[in-house]
């Protein structure tokens, strides 16, 4: 992502797309909720918090693969 795009987001001149929020969150190792300033986190599905980080990453990789196959 271009630094100028991030500067626009920070200054409020533009709003990032969902994909950009997700990419930034992944790069910064925070949740998208954190970047968006929400007080509560959301989960993709029930009981997600019961999974290990390794299992969540595994599932996220499956989702990323499925999305990539659709493009």
PDB file of N, CA, C and O in Angstrom:
ATOM      1  N   UNK A   1       0.846  -1.174   0.000  1.00  0.00           N
ATOM      2  CA  UNK A   1       0.000   0.000   0.000  1.00  0.00           C
ATOM      3  C   UNK A   1       0.891   1.236   0.000  1.00  0.00           C
ATOM      4  O   UNK A   1       1.906   1.293   0.693  1.00  0.00           O
ATOM      5  N   UNK A   2       0.497   2.195  -0.773  1.00  0.00           N
ATOM      6  CA  UNK A   2       1.274   3.421  -0.901  1.00  0.00           C
ATOM      7  C   UNK A   2       1.172   4.269   0.371  1.00  0.00           C
ATOM      8  O   UNK A   2       0.096   4.373   0.961  1.00  0.00           O
ATOM      9  N   UNK A   3       2.293   4.878   0.799  1.00  0.00           N
ATOM     10  CA  UNK A   3       2.246   5.758   1.968  1.00  0.00           C
ATOM     11  C   UNK A   3       1.258   6.915   1.804  1.00  0.00           C
ATOM     12  O   UNK A   3       0.658   7.366   2.780  1.00  0.00           O
ATOM     13  N   UNK A   4       1.092   7.388   0.581  1.00  0.00           N
ATOM     14  CA  UNK A   4       0.151   8.493   0.360  1.00  0.00           C
ATOM     15  C   UNK A   4      -1.283   8.053   0.647  1.00  0.00           C
ATOM     16  O   UNK A   4      -2.091   8.844   1.135  1.00  0.00           O
ATOM     17  N   UNK A   5      -1.604   6.785   0.342  1.00  0.00           N
ATOM     18  CA  UNK A   5      -2.951   6.280   0.630  1.00  0.00           C
ATOM     19  C   UNK A   5      -3.185   6.256   2.143  1.00  0.00           C
ATOM     20  O   UNK A   5      -4.251   6.644   2.621  1.00  0.00           O
ATOM     21  N   UNK A   6      -2.191   5.804   2.880  1.00  0.00           N
ATOM     22  CA  UNK A   6      -2.313   5.766   4.342  1.00  0.00           C
ATOM     23  C   UNK A   6      -2.467   7.179   4.893  1.00  0.00           C
ATOM     24  O   UNK A   6      -3.246   7.404   5.819  1.00  0.00           O
ATOM     25  N   UNK A   7      -1.728   8.127   4.329  1.00  0.00           N
ATOM     26  CA  UNK A   7      -1.839   9.523   4.761  1.00  0.00           C
ATOM     27  C   UNK A   7      -3.255  10.048   4.544  1.00  0.00           C
ATOM     28  O   UNK A   7      -3.780  10.782   5.381  1.00  0.00           O
ATOM     29  N   UNK A   8      -3.876   9.676   3.421  1.00  0.00           N
ATOM     30  CA  UNK A   8      -5.260  10.086   3.154  1.00  0.00           C
ATOM     31  C   UNK A   8      -6.217   9.483   4.182  1.00  0.00           C
ATOM     32  O   UNK A   8      -7.137  10.154   4.649  1.00  0.00           O
ATOM     33  N   UNK A   9      -5.997   8.215   4.533  1.00  0.00           N
ATOM     34  CA  UNK A   9      -6.847   7.565   5.532  1.00  0.00           C
ATOM     35  C   UNK A   9      -6.711   8.268   6.881  1.00  0.00           C
ATOM     36  O   UNK A   9      -7.702   8.561   7.549  1.00  0.00           O
ATOM     37  N   UNK A  10      -5.472   8.527   7.261  1.00  0.00           N
ATOM     38  CA  UNK A  10      -5.215   9.158   8.554  1.00  0.00           C
ATOM     39  C   UNK A  10      -5.787  10.560   8.638  1.00  0.00           C
ATOM     40  O   UNK A  10      -6.260  10.979   9.695  1.00  0.00           O
ATOM     41  N   UNK A  11      -5.747  11.291   7.525  1.00  0.00           N
ATOM     42  CA  UNK A  11      -6.247  12.668   7.513  1.00  0.00           C
ATOM     43  C   UNK A  11      -7.767  12.730   7.325  1.00  0.00           C
ATOM     44  O   UNK A  11      -8.366  13.800   7.429  1.00  0.00           O
ATOM     45  N   UNK A  12      -8.385  11.578   7.047  1.00  0.00           N
ATOM     46  CA  UNK A  12      -9.829  11.553   6.861  1.00  0.00           C
ATOM     47  C   UNK A  12     -10.285  12.016   5.495  1.00  0.00           C
ATOM     48  O   UNK A  12     -11.472  12.268   5.293  1.00  0.00           O
ATOM     49  N   UNK A  13      -9.367  12.132   4.556  1.00  0.00           N
ATOM     50  CA  UNK A  13      -9.737  12.556   3.207  1.00  0.00           C
ATOM     51  C   UNK A  13     -10.336  11.417   2.397  1.00  0.00           C
ATOM     52  O   UNK A  13     -11.113  11.650   1.471  1.00  0.00           O
ATOM     53  N   UNK A  14      -9.976  10.195   2.741  1.00  0.00           N
ATOM     54  CA  UNK A  14     -10.514   9.008   2.078  1.00  0.00           C
ATOM     55  C   UNK A  14     -10.773   7.935   3.118  1.00  0.00           C
ATOM     56  O   UNK A  14     -10.202   7.944   4.208  1.00  0.00           O
ATOM     57  N   UNK A  15     -11.642   7.019   2.756  1.00  0.00           N
ATOM     58  CA  UNK A  15     -11.912   5.883   3.633  1.00  0.00           C
ATOM     59  C   UNK A  15     -11.322   4.630   2.977  1.00  0.00           C
ATOM     60  O   UNK A  15     -11.481   4.420   1.774  1.00  0.00           O
ATOM     61  N   UNK A  16     -10.653   3.813   3.762  1.00  0.00           N
ATOM     62  CA  UNK A  16     -10.066   2.599   3.182  1.00  0.00           C
ATOM     63  C   UNK A  16     -11.139   1.570   2.844  1.00  0.00           C
ATOM     64  O   UNK A  16     -12.182   1.494   3.495  1.00  0.00           O
ATOM     65  N   UNK A  17     -10.859   0.792   1.822  1.00  0.00           N
ATOM     66  CA  UNK A  17     -11.750  -0.316   1.486  1.00  0.00           C
ATOM     67  C   UNK A  17     -11.613  -1.407   2.544  1.00  0.00           C
ATOM     68  O   UNK A  17     -10.685  -1.380   3.352  1.00  0.00           O
ATOM     69  N   UNK A  18     -12.521  -2.351   2.537  1.00  0.00           N
ATOM     70  CA  UNK A  18     -12.441  -3.466   3.470  1.00  0.00           C
ATOM     71  C   UNK A  18     -11.110  -4.203   3.298  1.00  0.00           C
ATOM     72  O   UNK A  18     -10.462  -4.569   4.278  1.00  0.00           O
ATOM     73  N   UNK A  19     -10.716  -4.414   2.048  1.00  0.00           N
ATOM     74  CA  UNK A  19      -9.451  -5.111   1.791  1.00  0.00           C
ATOM     75  C   UNK A  19      -8.258  -4.337   2.349  1.00  0.00           C
ATOM     76  O   UNK A  19      -7.319  -4.936   2.873  1.00  0.00           O
ATOM     77  N   UNK A  20      -8.292  -3.012   2.237  1.00  0.00           N
ATOM     78  CA  UNK A  20      -7.193  -2.202   2.781  1.00  0.00           C
ATOM     79  C   UNK A  20      -7.158  -2.258   4.307  1.00  0.00           C
ATOM     80  O   UNK A  20      -6.082  -2.338   4.900  1.00  0.00           O
ATOM     81  N   UNK A  21      -8.323  -2.217   4.942  1.00  0.00           N
ATOM     82  CA  UNK A  21      -8.379  -2.317   6.405  1.00  0.00           C
ATOM     83  C   UNK A  21      -7.804  -3.664   6.833  1.00  0.00           C
ATOM     84  O   UNK A  21      -7.010  -3.750   7.770  1.00  0.00           O
ATOM     85  N   UNK A  22      -8.212  -4.690   6.141  1.00  0.00           N
ATOM     86  CA  UNK A  22      -7.736  -6.035   6.470  1.00  0.00           C
ATOM     87  C   UNK A  22      -6.228  -6.149   6.271  1.00  0.00           C
ATOM     88  O   UNK A  22      -5.537  -6.735   7.104  1.00  0.00           O
ATOM     89  N   UNK A  23      -5.712  -5.597   5.176  1.00  0.00           N
ATOM     90  CA  UNK A  23      -4.271  -5.649   4.904  1.00  0.00           C
ATOM     91  C   UNK A  23      -3.489  -4.871   5.959  1.00  0.00           C
ATOM     92  O   UNK A  23      -2.447  -5.330   6.427  1.00  0.00           O
ATOM     93  N   UNK A  24      -3.989  -3.702   6.330  1.00  0.00           N
ATOM     94  CA  UNK A  24      -3.323  -2.907   7.359  1.00  0.00           C
ATOM     95  C   UNK A  24      -3.336  -3.627   8.704  1.00  0.00           C
ATOM     96  O   UNK A  24      -2.326  -3.658   9.407  1.00  0.00           O
ATOM     97  N   UNK A  25      -4.467  -4.196   9.054  1.00  0.00           N
ATOM     98  CA  UNK A  25      -4.581  -4.919  10.328  1.00  0.00           C
ATOM     99  C   UNK A  25      -3.607  -6.094  10.359  1.00  0.00           C
ATOM    100  O   UNK A  25      -2.948  -6.342  11.369  1.00  0.00           O
ATOM    101  N   UNK A  26      -3.528  -6.801   9.255  1.00  0.00           N
ATOM    102  CA  UNK A  26      -2.622  -7.950   9.181  1.00  0.00           C
ATOM    103  C   UNK A  26      -1.170  -7.494   9.296  1.00  0.00           C
ATOM    104  O   UNK A  26      -0.382  -8.106  10.017  1.00  0.00           O
ATOM    105  N   UNK A  27      -0.816  -6.429   8.592  1.00  0.00           N
ATOM    106  CA  UNK A  27       0.562  -5.917   8.618  1.00  0.00           C
ATOM    107  C   UNK A  27       0.944  -5.396  10.004  1.00  0.00           C
ATOM    108  O   UNK A  27       2.085  -5.550  10.439  1.00  0.00           O
ATOM    109  N   UNK A  28      -0.010  -4.784  10.685  1.00  0.00           N
ATOM    110  CA  UNK A  28       0.252  -4.217  12.008  1.00  0.00           C
ATOM    111  C   UNK A  28       0.000  -5.208  13.145  1.00  0.00           C
ATOM    112  O   UNK A  28       0.259  -4.915  14.312  1.00  0.00           O
ATOM    113  N   UNK A  29      -0.510  -6.389  12.778  1.00  0.00           N
ATOM    114  CA  UNK A  29      -0.811  -7.448  13.756  1.00  0.00           C
ATOM    115  C   UNK A  29      -1.799  -6.973  14.823  1.00  0.00           C
ATOM    116  O   UNK A  29      -1.620  -7.202  16.019  1.00  0.00           O
ATOM    117  N   UNK A  30      -2.847  -6.302  14.340  1.00  0.00           N
ATOM    118  CA  UNK A  30      -3.958  -5.880  15.193  1.00  0.00           C
ATOM    119  C   UNK A  30      -5.248  -6.294  14.494  1.00  0.00           C
ATOM    120  O   UNK A  30      -5.219  -6.739  13.347  1.00  0.00           O
ATOM    121  N   UNK A  31      -6.366  -6.150  15.175  1.00  0.00           N
ATOM    122  CA  UNK A  31      -7.649  -6.471  14.549  1.00  0.00           C
ATOM    123  C   UNK A  31      -8.147  -5.276  13.736  1.00  0.00           C
ATOM    124  O   UNK A  31      -7.768  -4.130  13.976  1.00  0.00           O
ATOM    125  N   UNK A  32      -8.998  -5.580  12.779  1.00  0.00           N
ATOM    126  CA  UNK A  32      -9.636  -4.508  12.013  1.00  0.00           C
ATOM    127  C   UNK A  32     -10.486  -3.653  12.941  1.00  0.00           C
ATOM    128  O   UNK A  32     -10.589  -2.440  12.757  1.00  0.00           O
ATOM    129  N   UNK A  33     -11.094  -4.286  13.937  1.00  0.00           N
ATOM    130  CA  UNK A  33     -11.887  -3.540  14.913  1.00  0.00           C
ATOM    131  C   UNK A  33     -11.038  -2.481  15.609  1.00  0.00           C
ATOM    132  O   UNK A  33     -11.488  -1.356  15.825  1.00  0.00           O
ATOM    133  N   UNK A  34      -9.823  -2.848  15.951  1.00  0.00           N
ATOM    134  CA  UNK A  34      -8.918  -1.901  16.614  1.00  0.00           C
ATOM    135  C   UNK A  34      -8.638  -0.714  15.692  1.00  0.00           C
ATOM    136  O   UNK A  34      -8.689   0.437  16.124  1.00  0.00           O
ATOM    137  N   UNK A  35      -8.346  -0.997  14.430  1.00  0.00           N
ATOM    138  CA  UNK A  35      -8.066   0.094  13.486  1.00  0.00           C
ATOM    139  C   UNK A  35      -9.266   1.012  13.295  1.00  0.00           C
ATOM    140  O   UNK A  35      -9.119   2.220  13.107  1.00  0.00           O
ATOM    141  N   UNK A  36     -10.444   0.425  13.344  1.00  0.00           N
ATOM    142  CA  UNK A  36     -11.664   1.207  13.139  1.00  0.00           C
ATOM    143  C   UNK A  36     -12.143   1.892  14.406  1.00  0.00           C
ATOM    144  O   UNK A  36     -13.100   2.666  14.380  1.00  0.00           O
ATOM    145  N   UNK A  37     -11.468   1.602  15.523  1.00  0.00           N
ATOM    146  CA  UNK A  37     -11.773   2.291  16.763  1.00  0.00           C
ATOM    147  C   UNK A  37     -12.981   1.762  17.504  1.00  0.00           C
ATOM    148  O   UNK A  37     -13.553   2.471  18.332  1.00  0.00           O
ATOM    149  N   UNK A  38     -13.380   0.544  17.231  1.00  0.00           N
ATOM    150  CA  UNK A  38     -14.521  -0.008  17.948  1.00  0.00           C
ATOM    151  C   UNK A  38     -14.073  -0.549  19.295  1.00  0.00           C
ATOM    152  O   UNK A  38     -12.930  -0.975  19.459  1.00  0.00           O
ATOM    153  N   UNK A  39     -14.974  -0.528  20.242  1.00  0.00           N
ATOM    154  CA  UNK A  39     -14.659  -0.976  21.603  1.00  0.00           C
ATOM    155  C   UNK A  39     -14.738  -2.486  21.750  1.00  0.00           C
ATOM    156  O   UNK A  39     -14.059  -3.071  22.594  1.00  0.00           O
ATOM    157  N   UNK A  40     -15.568  -3.113  20.928  1.00  0.00           N
ATOM    158  CA  UNK A  40     -15.728  -4.562  21.021  1.00  0.00           C
ATOM    159  C   UNK A  40     -15.217  -5.207  19.743  1.00  0.00           C
ATOM    160  O   UNK A  40     -15.263  -4.607  18.669  1.00  0.00           O
ATOM    161  N   UNK A  41     -14.739  -6.412  19.869  1.00  0.00           N
ATOM    162  CA  UNK A  41     -14.285  -7.135  18.689  1.00  0.00           C
ATOM    163  C   UNK A  41     -15.401  -8.034  18.191  1.00  0.00           C
ATOM    164  O   UNK A  41     -16.271  -8.463  18.950  1.00  0.00           O
ATOM    165  N   UNK A  42     -15.353  -8.300  16.921  1.00  0.00           N
ATOM    166  CA  UNK A  42     -16.315  -9.210  16.333  1.00  0.00           C
ATOM    167  C   UNK A  42     -15.589 -10.481  15.926  1.00  0.00           C
ATOM    168  O   UNK A  42     -14.375 -10.481  15.722  1.00  0.00           O
ATOM    169  N   UNK A  43     -16.320 -11.523  15.814  1.00  0.00           N
ATOM    170  CA  UNK A  43     -15.726 -12.786  15.390  1.00  0.00           C
ATOM    171  C   UNK A  43     -16.398 -13.239  14.113  1.00  0.00           C
ATOM    172  O   UNK A  43     -17.517 -12.829  13.802  1.00  0.00           O
ATOM    173  N   UNK A  44     -15.710 -14.083  13.382  1.00  0.00           N
ATOM    174  CA  UNK A  44     -16.258 -14.574  12.126  1.00  0.00           C
ATOM    175  C   UNK A  44     -17.355 -15.604  12.370  1.00  0.00           C
ATOM    176  O   UNK A  44     -18.266 -15.753  11.556  1.00  0.00           O
ATOM    177  N   UNK A  45     -17.267 -16.305  13.477  1.00  0.00           N
ATOM    178  CA  UNK A  45     -18.250 -17.325  13.781  1.00  0.00           C
ATOM    179  C   UNK A  45     -18.267 -17.599  15.277  1.00  0.00           C
ATOM    180  O   UNK A  45     -17.342 -17.233  16.002  1.00  0.00           O
ATOM    181  N   UNK A  46     -19.330 -18.245  15.723  1.00  0.00           N
ATOM    182  CA  UNK A  46     -19.466 -18.561  17.141  1.00  0.00           C
ATOM    183  C   UNK A  46     -18.274 -19.349  17.656  1.00  0.00           C
ATOM    184  O   UNK A  46     -17.722 -20.193  16.950  1.00  0.00           O
ATOM    185  N   UNK A  47     -17.889 -19.073  18.865  1.00  0.00           N
ATOM    186  CA  UNK A  47     -16.840 -19.810  19.581  1.00  0.00           C
ATOM    187  C   UNK A  47     -15.449 -19.681  18.964  1.00  0.00           C
ATOM    188  O   UNK A  47     -14.559 -20.476  19.265  1.00  0.00           O
ATOM    189  N   UNK A  48     -15.265 -18.695  18.113  1.00  0.00           N
ATOM    190  CA  UNK A  48     -13.944 -18.488  17.504  1.00  0.00           C
ATOM    191  C   UNK A  48     -12.870 -18.292  18.566  1.00  0.00           C
ATOM    192  O   UNK A  48     -11.736 -18.742  18.402  1.00  0.00           O
ATOM    193  N   UNK A  49     -13.233 -17.617  19.660  1.00  0.00           N
ATOM    194  CA  UNK A  49     -12.249 -17.324  20.699  1.00  0.00           C
ATOM    195  C   UNK A  49     -11.735 -18.580  21.396  1.00  0.00           C
ATOM    196  O   UNK A  49     -10.721 -18.538  22.092  1.00  0.00           O
ATOM    197  N   UNK A  50     -12.438 -19.698  21.208  1.00  0.00           N
ATOM    198  CA  UNK A  50     -12.009 -20.954  21.819  1.00  0.00           C
ATOM    199  C   UNK A  50     -10.909 -21.653  21.016  1.00  0.00           C
ATOM    200  O   UNK A  50     -10.300 -22.609  21.498  1.00  0.00           O
ATOM    201  N   UNK A  51     -10.657 -21.182  19.806  1.00  0.00           N
ATOM    202  CA  UNK A  51      -9.631 -21.781  18.957  1.00  0.00           C
ATOM    203  C   UNK A  51      -8.260 -21.209  19.286  1.00  0.00           C
ATOM    204  O   UNK A  51      -8.140 -20.078  19.757  1.00  0.00           O
ATOM    205  N   UNK A  52      -7.252 -21.992  19.034  1.00  0.00           N
ATOM    206  CA  UNK A  52      -5.883 -21.497  19.204  1.00  0.00           C
ATOM    207  C   UNK A  52      -5.567 -20.544  18.058  1.00  0.00           C
ATOM    208  O   UNK A  52      -6.247 -20.546  17.032  1.00  0.00           O
ATOM    209  N   UNK A  53      -4.542 -19.739  18.238  1.00  0.00           N
ATOM    210  CA  UNK A  53      -4.104 -18.820  17.179  1.00  0.00           C
ATOM    211  C   UNK A  53      -3.729 -19.606  15.924  1.00  0.00           C
ATOM    212  O   UNK A  53      -4.007 -19.179  14.804  1.00  0.00           O
ATOM    213  N   UNK A  54      -3.100 -20.748  16.126  1.00  0.00           N
ATOM    214  CA  UNK A  54      -2.708 -21.594  14.991  1.00  0.00           C
ATOM    215  C   UNK A  54      -3.938 -22.042  14.209  1.00  0.00           C
ATOM    216  O   UNK A  54      -3.938 -22.002  12.978  1.00  0.00           O
ATOM    217  N   UNK A  55      -4.982 -22.467  14.908  1.00  0.00           N
ATOM    218  CA  UNK A  55      -6.209 -22.902  14.241  1.00  0.00           C
ATOM    219  C   UNK A  55      -6.901 -21.743  13.527  1.00  0.00           C
ATOM    220  O   UNK A  55      -7.407 -21.911  12.417  1.00  0.00           O
ATOM    221  N   UNK A  56      -6.927 -20.564  14.161  1.00  0.00           N
ATOM    222  CA  UNK A  56      -7.538 -19.385  13.512  1.00  0.00           C
ATOM    223  C   UNK A  56      -6.780 -19.025  12.245  1.00  0.00           C
ATOM    224  O   UNK A  56      -7.389 -18.708  11.224  1.00  0.00           O
ATOM    225  N   UNK A  57      -5.453 -19.072  12.305  1.00  0.00           N
ATOM    226  CA  UNK A  57      -4.650 -18.777  11.109  1.00  0.00           C
ATOM    227  C   UNK A  57      -4.903 -19.800  10.014  1.00  0.00           C
ATOM    228  O   UNK A  57      -4.973 -19.444   8.837  1.00  0.00           O
ATOM    229  N   UNK A  58      -5.039 -21.057  10.385  1.00  0.00           N
ATOM    230  CA  UNK A  58      -5.319 -22.115   9.418  1.00  0.00           C
ATOM    231  C   UNK A  58      -6.641 -21.842   8.711  1.00  0.00           C
ATOM    232  O   UNK A  58      -6.732 -21.928   7.486  1.00  0.00           O
ATOM    233  N   UNK A  59      -7.664 -21.514   9.496  1.00  0.00           N
ATOM    234  CA  UNK A  59      -8.977 -21.222   8.919  1.00  0.00           C
ATOM    235  C   UNK A  59      -8.913 -19.976   8.042  1.00  0.00           C
ATOM    236  O   UNK A  59      -9.517 -19.943   6.969  1.00  0.00           O
ATOM    237  N   UNK A  60      -8.184 -18.947   8.489  1.00  0.00           N
ATOM    238  CA  UNK A  60      -8.060 -17.728   7.683  1.00  0.00           C
ATOM    239  C   UNK A  60      -7.391 -18.030   6.355  1.00  0.00           C
ATOM    240  O   UNK A  60      -7.771 -17.467   5.329  1.00  0.00           O
ATOM    241  N   UNK A  61      -6.398 -18.912   6.360  1.00  0.00           N
ATOM    242  CA  UNK A  61      -5.741 -19.293   5.103  1.00  0.00           C
ATOM    243  C   UNK A  61      -6.709 -20.001   4.167  1.00  0.00           C
ATOM    244  O   UNK A  61      -6.662 -19.796   2.954  1.00  0.00           O
ATOM    245  N   UNK A  62      -7.581 -20.828   4.715  1.00  0.00           N
ATOM    246  CA  UNK A  62      -8.599 -21.480   3.882  1.00  0.00           C
ATOM    247  C   UNK A  62      -9.524 -20.434   3.263  1.00  0.00           C
ATOM    248  O   UNK A  62      -9.834 -20.491   2.073  1.00  0.00           O
ATOM    249  N   UNK A  63      -9.958 -19.483   4.079  1.00  0.00           N
ATOM    250  CA  UNK A  63     -10.836 -18.415   3.584  1.00  0.00           C
ATOM    251  C   UNK A  63     -10.125 -17.602   2.502  1.00  0.00           C
ATOM    252  O   UNK A  63     -10.713 -17.312   1.460  1.00  0.00           O
ATOM    253  N   UNK A  64      -8.870 -17.236   2.742  1.00  0.00           N
ATOM    254  CA  UNK A  64      -8.109 -16.482   1.744  1.00  0.00           C
ATOM    255  C   UNK A  64      -7.988 -17.246   0.440  1.00  0.00           C
ATOM    256  O   UNK A  64      -8.102 -16.659  -0.636  1.00  0.00           O
ATOM    257  N   UNK A  65      -7.758 -18.547   0.523  1.00  0.00           N
ATOM    258  CA  UNK A  65      -7.653 -19.382  -0.670  1.00  0.00           C
ATOM    259  C   UNK A  65      -8.978 -19.409  -1.423  1.00  0.00           C
ATOM    260  O   UNK A  65      -9.008 -19.285  -2.647  1.00  0.00           O
ATOM    261  N   UNK A  66     -10.069 -19.570  -0.685  1.00  0.00           N
ATOM    262  CA  UNK A  66     -11.389 -19.606  -1.327  1.00  0.00           C
ATOM    263  C   UNK A  66     -11.713 -18.275  -2.002  1.00  0.00           C
ATOM    264  O   UNK A  66     -12.273 -18.258  -3.098  1.00  0.00           O
ATOM    265  N   UNK A  67     -11.373 -17.187  -1.374  1.00  0.00           N
ATOM    266  CA  UNK A  67     -11.614 -15.871  -1.965  1.00  0.00           C
ATOM    267  C   UNK A  67     -10.755 -15.698  -3.210  1.00  0.00           C
ATOM    268  O   UNK A  67     -11.222 -15.193  -4.231  1.00  0.00           O
ATOM    269  N   UNK A  68      -9.508 -16.117  -3.119  1.00  0.00           N
ATOM    270  CA  UNK A  68      -8.598 -16.024  -4.272  1.00  0.00           C
ATOM    271  C   UNK A  68      -9.081 -16.846  -5.433  1.00  0.00           C
ATOM    272  O   UNK A  68      -8.910 -16.434  -6.580  1.00  0.00           O
ATOM    273  N   UNK A  69      -9.676 -17.990  -5.187  1.00  0.00           N
ATOM    274  CA  UNK A  69     -10.206 -18.840  -6.252  1.00  0.00           C
ATOM    275  C   UNK A  69     -11.378 -18.202  -6.967  1.00  0.00           C
ATOM    276  O   UNK A  69     -11.638 -18.503  -8.132  1.00  0.00           O
ATOM    277  N   UNK A  70     -12.090 -17.318  -6.275  1.00  0.00           N
ATOM    278  CA  UNK A  70     -13.269 -16.672  -6.855  1.00  0.00           C
ATOM    279  C   UNK A  70     -12.913 -15.470  -7.721  1.00  0.00           C
ATOM    280  O   UNK A  70     -13.730 -15.014  -8.521  1.00  0.00           O
ATOM    281  N   UNK A  71     -11.691 -14.953  -7.565  1.00  0.00           N
ATOM    282  CA  UNK A  71     -11.291 -13.750  -8.320  1.00  0.00           C
ATOM    283  C   UNK A  71     -10.841 -14.091  -9.712  1.00  0.00           C
ATOM    284  O   UNK A  71     -10.473 -13.200 -10.478  1.00  0.00           O
TER     285      UNK A  71
END
